[in-house]
């Protein structure tokens, strides 16, 4: 089993925030691949399914971003998962809007959700799918940017990127990270 975690905040008024792109990604994957309905578990919402031959448990922590690690650690401990079986989908300021990168480990780069997961797992050595939301250009505007909603101008690239991530999910499930990134980039480029 693999645990795929989408980061976000559960507040209804925050659903369209840039910070919630991780929730959006796992929602799109669940819909695209016919996962079971979401249910409350591990201080979050989970959906169980298969992508190819891999059993995947999707998780949306309901602990708010800053305490995401509590939900992730609970699910990982229950299923006895090693960090390399965990993939976290999160917003990334340092990537242009619509860009997607996968990496294993690394620093939290000021992302409180990642910082919480690092602390609760005791290691940063899990996979990350970094979903580019762009940078507002001024460090003083970052907080308002990530907690601001996607705009109407964002809708096309956002839908394309989320669809591309869900469509290429079988490659991600098989550990084909480079192929996953290439497939997503090509689809985003075709529709850009």
N, CA and C of each residue as an Amber inpcrd file, in Angstrom:
protein
   576
   0.8390000  -1.1930000   0.0000000   0.0000000   0.0000000   0.0000000
   0.8720000   1.2390000   0.0000000   0.3640000   2.2700000  -0.6700000
   1.0200000   3.5740000  -0.6530000   0.0370000   4.6000000  -0.1050000
   0.5670000   5.5800000   0.5770000  -0.2260000   6.6640000   1.1470000
   0.0690000   7.9370000   0.3690000  -0.9750000   8.4730000  -0.2760000
  -0.8490000   9.7350000  -1.0010000  -1.6350000  10.7890000  -0.2420000
  -0.9320000  11.8270000   0.1820000  -1.5100000  12.8540000   1.0360000
  -1.6450000  14.1700000   0.2710000  -2.8330000  14.7370000   0.2710000
  -3.0380000  16.0670000  -0.2900000  -3.1220000  17.0620000   0.8520000
  -2.3270000  18.1110000   0.8040000  -2.3460000  19.1060000   1.8850000
  -3.3090000  20.2440000   1.5790000  -3.9490000  20.7180000   2.6390000
  -4.8820000  21.8270000   2.5280000  -5.4690000  22.1530000   3.8830000
  -6.4060000  23.0500000   3.8950000  -7.1390000  23.4210000   5.1070000
  -8.6070000  23.0490000   4.9150000  -9.2560000  22.5140000   5.9760000
 -10.6150000  21.9890000   5.8240000 -11.7300000  23.0260000   5.8680000
 -11.4180000  24.2560000   6.1760000 -12.4340000  25.3050000   6.2780000
 -13.1540000  25.4850000   4.9380000 -14.4920000  25.4360000   4.9240000
 -15.2150000  25.5620000   3.6510000 -14.8400000  26.8210000   2.8570000
 -14.5860000  27.9130000   3.5300000 -14.2270000  29.1540000   2.8530000
 -12.8290000  29.1480000   2.2590000 -12.0370000  28.0860000   2.5320000
 -10.6540000  28.0150000   2.0540000 -10.4850000  27.0060000   0.9180000
 -11.5610000  26.3940000   0.4790000 -11.4680000  25.3060000  -0.4980000
 -10.7740000  25.7080000  -1.7910000 -10.9190000  26.9580000  -2.2270000
 -10.3190000  27.4130000  -3.4860000  -8.9960000  28.1550000  -3.2720000
  -8.4660000  28.1220000  -2.0280000  -7.1670000  28.7550000  -1.7460000
  -6.0430000  28.0610000  -2.5010000  -5.0250000  28.8160000  -2.8620000
  -3.8500000  28.2250000  -3.5000000  -3.2110000  27.1690000  -2.5900000
  -3.2650000  27.4050000  -1.2840000  -2.6990000  26.4800000  -0.2980000
  -3.4070000  25.1230000  -0.3410000  -4.5960000  25.0530000  -0.9100000
  -5.3880000  23.8170000  -0.9360000  -5.2270000  23.0170000  -2.2220000
  -4.2410000  23.3360000  -3.0220000  -4.0640000  22.6240000  -4.2890000
  -3.7790000  21.1350000  -4.0550000  -3.1970000  20.7940000  -2.9090000
  -2.9680000  19.3830000  -2.5830000  -4.2790000  18.6250000  -2.4230000
  -5.2520000  19.2370000  -1.7230000  -6.5960000  18.6490000  -1.6120000
  -7.1950000  18.4720000  -3.0110000  -7.0560000  19.5090000  -3.8450000
  -7.6220000  19.4620000  -5.1970000  -7.0110000  18.3210000  -6.0010000
  -5.7080000  18.1070000  -5.8540000  -5.0230000  17.0570000  -6.6100000
  -5.5430000  15.6750000  -6.2300000  -5.6560000  15.3880000  -4.9290000
  -6.1210000  14.0460000  -4.5410000  -7.6130000  13.8690000  -4.8390000
  -8.3870000  14.9490000  -4.7740000  -9.7990000  14.8630000  -5.1840000
  -9.8990000  14.4670000  -6.6600000  -9.0570000  15.0640000  -7.4940000
  -9.0720000  14.7720000  -8.9240000  -8.6270000  13.3410000  -9.1890000
  -7.6020000  12.8880000  -8.4780000  -7.1290000  11.4980000  -8.6140000
  -8.2320000  10.5230000  -8.2100000  -8.9030000  10.8010000  -7.0780000
  -9.9750000   9.9150000  -6.6100000 -11.0930000   9.8050000  -7.6410000
 -11.4790000  10.9330000  -8.2210000 -12.5600000  10.9420000  -9.2110000
 -12.1380000  10.2250000 -10.4920000 -10.9240000  10.5000000 -10.9530000
 -10.4260000   9.9270000 -12.2110000 -10.2650000   8.4110000 -12.1370000
  -9.8900000   7.9110000 -10.9710000  -9.5510000   6.4890000 -10.8480000
 -10.5820000   5.6810000 -10.0620000 -11.7650000   6.2490000  -9.8350000
 -12.8680000   5.5070000  -9.2340000 -12.6150000   5.0130000  -7.8200000
 -12.0280000   5.8480000  -6.9990000 -11.7750000   5.4800000  -5.6040000
 -13.0860000   5.3900000  -4.8240000 -13.0440000   4.6690000  -3.7070000
 -14.1970000   4.5670000  -2.8100000 -14.5260000   5.9670000  -2.2780000
 -15.7630000   6.1710000  -1.7910000 -16.1210000   7.4790000  -1.2360000
 -15.2160000   7.8620000  -0.0600000 -15.0540000   9.1530000   0.1070000
 -14.2600000   9.6710000   1.2260000 -14.9410000   9.3220000   2.5470000
 -14.1140000   8.9700000   3.5670000 -14.6510000   8.7130000   4.9050000
 -13.6800000   9.2590000   5.9490000 -14.2130000   9.5320000   7.1290000
 -13.3850000  10.0810000   8.2090000 -12.5260000   8.9910000   8.8260000
 -11.2310000   9.2710000   8.8930000 -10.2770000   8.3120000   9.4390000
  -8.9520000   9.0310000   9.6430000  -8.2220000   8.6910000  10.6820000
  -6.8810000   9.2430000  10.9240000  -6.8700000  10.7670000  11.0050000
  -7.8830000  11.3350000  11.6380000  -8.0040000  12.7980000  11.7730000
  -8.0180000  13.4760000  10.4070000  -8.5900000  12.7790000   9.4340000
  -8.6850000  13.3160000   8.0870000  -9.7750000  12.5990000   7.3200000
  -9.7520000  12.7830000   6.0170000 -10.6460000  12.0610000   5.1160000
  -9.7880000  11.1320000   4.2730000 -10.2260000   9.8630000   4.1380000
  -9.4870000   8.9100000   3.3320000 -10.3780000   8.3520000   2.2280000
  -9.7340000   7.9590000   1.1410000 -10.4020000   7.2630000   0.0460000
  -9.4520000   6.1630000  -0.4090000  -9.9900000   4.9630000  -0.5360000
  -9.1970000   3.7850000  -0.8750000  -9.4210000   3.4190000  -2.3370000
  -8.3680000   2.9940000  -3.0080000  -8.5300000   2.5850000  -4.3940000
  -7.2810000   1.9410000  -4.9480000  -7.3410000   1.6430000  -6.2230000
  -6.1990000   1.0490000  -6.9250000  -5.8770000   1.8990000  -8.1490000
  -4.5940000   2.0340000  -8.3760000  -4.1180000   2.6460000  -9.6150000
  -3.1610000   1.6270000 -10.2070000  -3.5730000   1.0230000 -11.3020000
  -2.8170000  -0.0980000 -11.8470000  -2.8680000  -1.2360000 -10.8480000
  -1.7030000  -1.7460000 -10.4780000  -1.6400000  -2.8450000  -9.5160000
  -1.4300000  -2.3630000  -8.0920000  -1.2770000  -1.0620000  -7.9190000
  -0.9530000  -0.5150000  -6.5980000  -2.2030000  -0.1150000  -5.8120000
  -2.2600000  -0.5310000  -4.5590000  -3.3130000  -0.0590000  -3.6690000
  -2.8590000   1.2790000  -3.0950000  -3.7090000   2.2690000  -3.2310000
  -3.3910000   3.6310000  -2.7840000  -4.4400000   4.0730000  -1.7710000
  -3.9860000   4.6200000  -0.6580000  -4.8800000   5.2690000   0.2900000
  -4.6460000   6.7700000   0.1610000  -5.6760000   7.4880000  -0.2820000
  -5.5990000   8.9460000  -0.3480000  -5.9860000   9.5120000   1.0030000
  -5.3210000  10.5800000   1.4240000  -5.5880000  11.2020000   2.7220000
  -5.6110000  12.7190000   2.5780000  -6.6690000  13.3160000   3.1280000
  -6.7380000  14.7770000   3.2580000  -6.8230000  15.0780000   4.7610000
  -5.7050000  15.4870000   5.3740000  -5.7470000  15.8030000   6.8050000
  -6.7420000  16.9260000   7.1030000  -7.5250000  16.7330000   8.1520000
  -8.4750000  17.7680000   8.5800000  -7.9620000  18.5180000   9.8030000
  -6.6660000  18.4270000  10.0530000  -6.0300000  19.0210000  11.2300000
  -5.5650000  20.4480000  10.9810000  -5.8690000  20.9990000   9.8140000
  -5.3340000  22.2760000   9.3460000  -3.8660000  22.0900000   8.9820000
  -3.4100000  22.8990000   8.0780000  -2.0900000  22.7570000   7.4670000
  -0.9820000  22.5790000   8.5060000  -0.9670000  23.4230000   9.5330000
   0.1490000  23.4330000  10.4780000   0.2760000  22.1530000  11.2930000
  -0.7600000  21.3360000  11.3470000  -0.7220000  20.0770000  12.0920000
  -0.9680000  18.8690000  11.1920000  -0.6990000  19.0080000   9.8970000
  -0.9210000  17.9230000   8.9350000  -0.2070000  16.6400000   9.3300000
   0.9580000  16.7720000   9.9330000   1.7590000  15.6060000  10.3010000
   1.0610000  14.6710000  11.2640000   0.1630000  15.2000000  12.1070000
  -0.5490000  14.3420000  13.0570000  -1.4000000  13.3140000  12.3170000
  -2.0990000  13.7510000  11.2940000  -2.9350000  12.8680000  10.4970000
  -2.0840000  11.8910000   9.6890000  -1.0260000  12.3990000   9.0700000
  -0.1450000  11.5640000   8.2440000   0.5230000  10.4920000   9.1000000
   1.0340000  10.8770000  10.2590000   1.7210000   9.9260000  11.1340000
   0.7540000   8.8480000  11.6170000  -0.4720000   9.2330000  11.9270000
  -1.4840000   8.2740000  12.3800000  -1.7580000   7.2210000  11.3090000
  -1.9600000   7.6540000  10.0700000  -2.2230000   6.7230000   8.9630000
  -1.0010000   5.8520000   8.6740000   0.1880000   6.4650000   8.6790000
   1.4170000   5.7150000   8.3860000   1.6770000   4.6630000   9.4640000
   1.4660000   5.0220000  10.7240000   1.6980000   4.0720000  11.8190000
   0.6940000   2.9190000  11.7560000  -0.5620000   3.2330000  11.5090000
  -1.5950000   2.1970000  11.4530000  -1.2820000   1.1800000  10.3610000
  -0.8520000   1.6510000   9.2050000  -0.5820000   0.7670000   8.0690000
   0.8780000   0.3150000   7.9910000   1.6790000   0.7070000   9.0140000
   3.0930000   0.3210000   9.0990000   3.8550000   0.6750000   7.8080000
   3.6880000   1.9180000   7.3810000   4.3060000   2.3830000   6.1420000
   5.6310000   3.0900000   6.4160000   6.6000000   2.7770000   5.5890000
   7.8850000   3.4740000   5.6380000   7.7370000   4.8100000   4.9010000
   8.6070000   5.7890000   5.1840000   8.4900000   7.0950000   4.5300000
   8.4720000   7.0370000   3.0020000   9.2140000   6.1000000   2.3990000
   9.2470000   6.0340000   0.9330000   7.9290000   5.5790000   0.3220000
   6.9990000   5.0710000   1.1450000   5.6640000   4.6860000   0.6600000
   4.6820000   5.8580000   0.7160000   5.1640000   7.0080000   1.1810000
   4.3100000   8.1880000   1.3580000   4.6590000   9.2370000   0.3090000
   3.6300000   9.7820000  -0.3290000   3.7930000  10.8770000  -1.2840000
   2.8660000  12.0070000  -0.8580000   3.4150000  13.2020000  -0.7520000
   2.6530000  14.3740000  -0.3150000   2.5120000  15.3420000  -1.4820000
   1.2800000  15.7300000  -1.7930000   0.9770000  16.7050000  -2.8440000
   0.7870000  18.0610000  -2.1650000   1.5690000  19.0490000  -2.5660000
   1.4880000  20.3480000  -1.8790000   1.7660000  21.5110000  -2.8310000
   1.3260000  22.6830000  -2.4110000   1.5730000  23.9130000  -3.1590000
   3.0470000  24.2800000  -3.0610000   3.5600000  24.8330000  -4.1590000
   4.9680000  25.2110000  -4.2230000   5.1120000  26.6090000  -4.8090000
   5.5010000  27.5530000  -3.9630000   5.7050000  28.9470000  -4.3730000
   6.8490000  29.1000000  -5.3650000   7.8710000  28.2640000  -5.2190000
   9.0840000  28.4280000  -6.0190000   9.0000000  27.7720000  -7.3940000
   7.8130000  27.3280000  -7.7850000   7.5900000  26.8180000  -9.1320000
   6.5470000  27.6930000  -9.8120000   6.7440000  27.9410000 -11.0840000
   5.7630000  28.7160000 -11.8550000   4.4160000  28.0020000 -11.8370000
   3.3610000  28.7650000 -11.9200000   2.0120000  28.1940000 -11.9300000
   1.8910000  27.1480000 -13.0300000   1.4120000  25.9620000 -12.6570000
   1.2120000  24.8850000 -13.6200000   2.3770000  23.9230000 -13.7490000
   3.5290000  24.2580000 -13.1710000   4.6840000  23.3550000 -13.2040000
   4.5600000  22.3250000 -12.0910000   5.0470000  21.1180000 -12.3460000
   4.9880000  20.0400000 -11.3620000   6.3520000  19.3750000 -11.2880000
   6.8430000  19.1730000 -10.0760000   8.1080000  18.4760000  -9.8630000
   7.9110000  17.4480000  -8.7490000   8.6340000  16.3510000  -8.8670000
   8.6180000  15.3160000  -7.8370000  10.0220000  15.2260000  -7.2710000
  10.1070000  15.1080000  -5.9640000  11.4140000  14.8960000  -5.3440000
  11.2280000  14.1180000  -4.0570000  12.3000000  13.4960000  -3.6160000
  12.2770000  12.7710000  -2.3470000  13.0910000  13.5610000  -1.3360000
  12.4890000  13.7800000  -0.1810000  13.1890000  14.4650000   0.8920000
  13.3960000  15.9390000   0.6120000  14.2770000  16.5260000   1.4130000
  14.5690000  17.9470000   1.2760000  13.9950000  18.7370000   2.4330000
  14.2160000  20.0290000   2.3890000  13.7330000  20.9010000   3.4540000
  12.2720000  21.2720000   3.2510000  11.7150000  21.8850000   4.2760000
  10.3060000  22.2940000   4.2180000  10.1270000  23.6170000   3.4850000
  11.1990000  24.3670000   3.2940000  11.1660000  25.6490000   2.5700000
  10.0540000  26.5720000   3.0610000   9.8670000  26.6140000   4.3750000
   8.8660000  27.4970000   4.9550000   7.4420000  26.9830000   4.8800000
   7.2360000  25.7690000   4.3530000   5.8820000  25.2030000   4.2290000
   5.5180000  24.5090000   5.5390000   4.5500000  25.0680000   6.2480000
   4.2130000  24.5420000   7.5700000   3.6410000  23.1280000   7.5480000
   2.9650000  22.7590000   6.4740000   2.4560000  21.3970000   6.3610000
   3.5980000  20.3980000   6.2770000   4.5910000  20.6930000   5.4350000
   5.7550000  19.8150000   5.3200000   6.5490000  19.7880000   6.6230000
   6.6890000  20.9360000   7.2500000   7.4140000  21.0120000   8.5230000
   6.7500000  20.1060000   9.5630000   5.4190000  20.1200000   9.6260000
   4.6800000  19.2820000  10.5730000   4.8810000  17.7960000  10.2560000
   4.8330000  17.4400000   8.9760000   5.0220000  16.0330000   8.5860000
   6.4430000  15.5830000   8.9260000   7.4450000  16.4090000   8.6180000
   8.8400000  16.0840000   8.9500000   8.9670000  15.8000000  10.4450000
   8.3700000  16.6620000  11.2540000   8.4520000  16.5360000  12.7100000
   7.7750000  15.2500000  13.1930000   6.5790000  14.9670000  12.6780000
   5.8220000  13.8130000  13.1590000   6.3830000  12.4810000  12.6540000
   6.9170000  12.4590000  11.4400000   7.5110000  11.2200000  10.9170000
   8.9470000  11.0360000  11.3920000   9.5590000  12.1400000  11.8330000
  10.9470000  12.0770000  12.2770000  11.9430000  12.0540000  11.1290000
  11.4530000  12.3250000   9.9150000  12.3220000  12.3220000   8.7410000
  11.6570000  13.1030000   7.6070000  12.4760000  13.7180000   6.7380000
  11.9060000  14.3580000   5.5420000  11.9460000  13.4340000   4.3170000
  12.3040000  12.1500000   4.5130000  12.5560000  11.2500000   3.3850000
  11.3090000  10.5740000   2.8240000  10.2960000  11.3560000   2.5330000
   9.1140000  10.8730000   1.8300000   9.0790000  11.6050000   0.4900000
   8.2260000  11.1440000  -0.4090000   8.1150000  11.7690000  -1.7340000
   7.2300000  13.0030000  -1.6760000   7.5500000  13.9820000  -2.4880000
   6.7510000  15.2090000  -2.5780000   6.4140000  15.4810000  -4.0400000
   5.1540000  15.7660000  -4.3030000   4.7370000  16.2450000  -5.6100000
   4.4870000  17.7310000  -5.4250000   5.3990000  18.5310000  -5.9510000
   5.3780000  19.9850000  -5.7720000   4.5450000  20.5920000  -6.9040000
   3.4290000  21.1940000  -6.5340000   2.4740000  21.7500000  -7.4990000
   2.6480000  23.2620000  -7.5440000   3.1720000  23.7510000  -8.6520000
   3.5140000  25.1660000  -8.7610000   2.3100000  26.0910000  -8.7250000
   2.3720000  27.0690000  -7.8260000   1.3230000  28.1020000  -7.7450000
   1.8920000  29.4850000  -8.0630000   3.1850000  29.5490000  -8.3660000
   3.8090000  30.8380000  -8.6380000   4.0470000  31.6280000  -7.3600000
   4.8130000  32.6840000  -7.4910000   5.1770000  33.5520000  -6.3560000
   4.6100000  34.9390000  -6.6170000   4.1060000  35.6040000  -5.5860000
   3.5520000  36.9400000  -5.8100000   4.6050000  38.0050000  -6.1120000
   5.8850000  37.6470000  -5.9860000   6.9410000  38.5890000  -6.3300000
   7.5150000  39.3530000  -5.1550000   6.7940000  39.3790000  -4.0480000
   7.2410000  40.1150000  -2.8660000   7.0140000  39.2210000  -1.6500000
   8.0650000  38.9970000  -0.8790000   7.9800000  38.1050000   0.2810000
   6.8730000  38.5340000   1.2550000   6.6380000  39.8310000   1.3500000
   5.6150000  40.3470000   2.2690000   4.2010000  39.9420000   1.8370000
   4.0390000  39.5620000   0.5570000   2.7090000  39.2090000   0.0510000
   2.4460000  37.6970000   0.0350000   3.4310000  36.8830000   0.4470000
   3.3230000  35.4270000   0.3540000   2.1380000  34.8880000   1.1450000
   1.9770000  35.3150000   2.3910000   0.8950000  34.8020000   3.2390000
  -0.4760000  35.0220000   2.5840000  -0.7120000  36.2260000   2.1280000
  -1.9940000  36.5340000   1.4750000  -2.1380000  35.7710000   0.1600000
  -1.0240000  35.5460000  -0.5400000  -1.0470000  34.8190000  -1.8120000
  -1.4930000  33.3690000  -1.6160000  -0.8270000  32.6530000  -0.6860000
  -1.1600000  31.2330000  -0.5290000  -2.5610000  31.0420000   0.0490000
  -3.0060000  31.9800000   0.8650000  -4.3510000  31.8690000   1.4520000
  -5.4050000  32.5680000   0.6000000  -4.9870000  33.1100000  -0.5450000
  -5.9290000  33.7080000  -1.4850000  -6.4750000  32.6410000  -2.4280000
  -7.6330000  32.8970000  -2.9750000  -8.2540000  31.9520000  -3.9070000
  -7.6110000  32.0290000  -5.2840000  -7.6440000  30.9000000  -5.9990000
  -7.2970000  30.9300000  -7.4040000  -8.2840000  31.8620000  -8.0970000
  -7.8080000  32.5790000  -9.0920000  -8.6550000  33.5380000  -9.8060000
  -9.2590000  32.8950000 -11.0460000 -10.1470000  33.5980000 -11.6840000
 -10.7420000  33.1150000 -12.9320000  -9.6580000  32.8830000 -13.9910000
  -8.6260000  33.7410000 -13.9900000  -7.5190000  33.5870000 -14.9440000
  -6.7270000  32.2960000 -14.7090000  -6.7880000  31.7610000 -13.4950000
  -6.0570000  30.5380000 -13.1540000  -6.8000000  29.2670000 -13.5640000
  -8.0970000  29.3760000 -13.8240000  -8.9270000  28.1760000 -13.9700000
  -8.4510000  27.2240000 -15.0610000  -8.0310000  27.7390000 -16.2210000
  -7.6220000  26.8590000 -17.3190000  -6.3700000  26.0590000 -16.9860000
  -5.3040000  26.7540000 -16.5700000  -4.0660000  26.0260000 -16.2760000
  -4.2510000  25.1080000 -15.0850000  -5.0390000  25.5170000 -14.0890000
  -5.2520000  24.6960000 -12.9000000  -5.9690000  23.3940000 -13.2600000
  -7.0560000  23.4950000 -14.0260000  -7.7970000  22.2890000 -14.4310000
  -6.9160000  21.3790000 -15.2840000  -6.1330000  21.9660000 -16.1750000
  -5.2390000  21.1720000 -17.0210000  -4.1920000  20.4550000 -16.1870000
  -3.5680000  21.1740000 -15.2550000  -2.5290000  20.5760000 -14.4250000
  -3.1000000  19.4590000 -13.5560000  -4.2440000  19.7070000 -12.9090000
  -4.8370000  18.6780000 -12.0450000  -5.2370000  17.4530000 -12.8610000
  -5.7950000  17.6700000 -14.0400000  -6.1430000  16.5580000 -14.9210000
  -4.9200000  15.7810000 -15.3690000  -3.8290000  16.4950000 -15.6490000
  -2.5880000  15.8510000 -16.0760000  -1.9930000  15.0110000 -14.9490000
  -2.0260000  15.5500000 -13.7280000  -1.5130000  14.8070000 -12.5680000
  -2.3200000  13.5240000 -12.3760000  -3.6400000  13.6210000 -12.4340000
  -4.4910000  12.4390000 -12.2670000  -4.2760000  11.4460000 -13.4070000
  -4.1520000  11.9570000 -14.6280000  -3.9630000  11.0910000 -15.7850000
  -2.6410000  10.3440000 -15.7570000  -1.6110000  10.9820000 -15.2280000
  -0.2820000  10.3640000 -15.1610000  -0.0520000   9.6130000 -13.8540000
  -1.0570000   9.5520000 -12.9950000  -0.9150000   8.9070000 -11.6880000
  -0.4220000   7.4630000 -11.7580000  -0.7860000   6.6680000 -12.7920000
  -0.2470000   5.3090000 -12.8470000   1.2840000   5.2650000 -12.8720000
   1.9110000   6.2430000 -13.5300000   3.3760000   6.3000000 -13.5530000
   3.9170000   6.6130000 -12.1610000   3.2520000   7.5200000 -11.4790000
   3.6630000   7.8720000 -10.1210000   3.5280000   6.6570000  -9.2100000
   2.4290000   5.9290000  -9.3410000   2.1820000   4.7460000  -8.5090000
   3.2610000   3.6830000  -8.7240000   3.7980000   3.6020000  -9.9460000
   4.8390000   2.6250000 -10.2650000   6.2450000   3.1280000  -9.9210000
   6.3320000   4.3540000  -9.3920000   7.6410000   4.9050000  -9.0450000
   8.3990000   5.4720000 -10.2210000   7.6960000   5.6920000 -11.3370000
   8.3160000   6.2610000 -12.5390000   8.2000000   7.7930000 -12.4840000
   8.9700000   8.3900000 -11.5930000   8.8210000   9.8170000 -11.2950000
   9.1760000  10.7220000 -12.4730000  10.2600000  10.3940000 -13.1770000
  10.6610000  11.2120000 -14.3360000   9.6040000  11.1460000 -15.4370000
   9.1070000   9.9300000 -15.7120000   8.0780000   9.7600000 -16.7390000
   6.7980000  10.4960000 -16.3440000   6.4640000  10.4600000 -15.0590000
   5.2990000  11.1780000 -14.5440000   5.4440000  12.6730000 -14.8210000
   6.6000000  13.2370000 -14.4610000   6.8090000  14.6760000 -14.6550000
   6.7660000  15.0460000 -16.1370000   7.3550000  14.2070000 -16.9760000
   7.3560000  14.4720000 -18.4160000   5.9420000  14.4530000 -18.9730000
   5.1530000  13.4330000 -18.6050000   3.7750000  13.3230000 -19.0920000
   2.9450000  14.5340000 -18.6590000   3.0850000  14.9410000 -17.4000000
   2.3420000  16.1030000 -16.9090000   2.7640000  17.3520000 -17.6780000
   4.0650000  17.5580000 -17.8360000   4.5760000  18.7560000 -18.5180000
   4.0740000  18.8140000 -19.9630000   4.0710000  17.6840000 -20.6580000
   3.6170000  17.6570000 -22.0490000   2.1370000  17.9990000 -22.1450000
   1.3390000  17.4490000 -21.2360000  -0.0960000  17.7350000 -21.2850000
  -0.3870000  19.1990000 -20.9660000   0.3110000  19.7520000 -19.9860000
   0.1470000  21.1550000 -19.6240000   0.5560000  22.0390000 -20.8140000
   1.6750000  21.6700000 -21.4580000   2.1770000  22.4340000 -22.6090000
   1.2010000  22.3720000 -23.7830000   0.6450000  21.2020000 -24.0460000
  -0.3150000  21.0390000 -25.1430000  -1.5420000  21.9340000 -24.9630000
  -1.9480000  22.0900000 -23.7110000  -3.1610000  22.8510000 -23.4220000
  -2.8740000  24.2840000 -23.0260000  -1.5890000  24.6770000 -23.0400000
  -1.2020000  26.0140000 -22.6160000  -1.3830000  26.9540000 -23.7030000
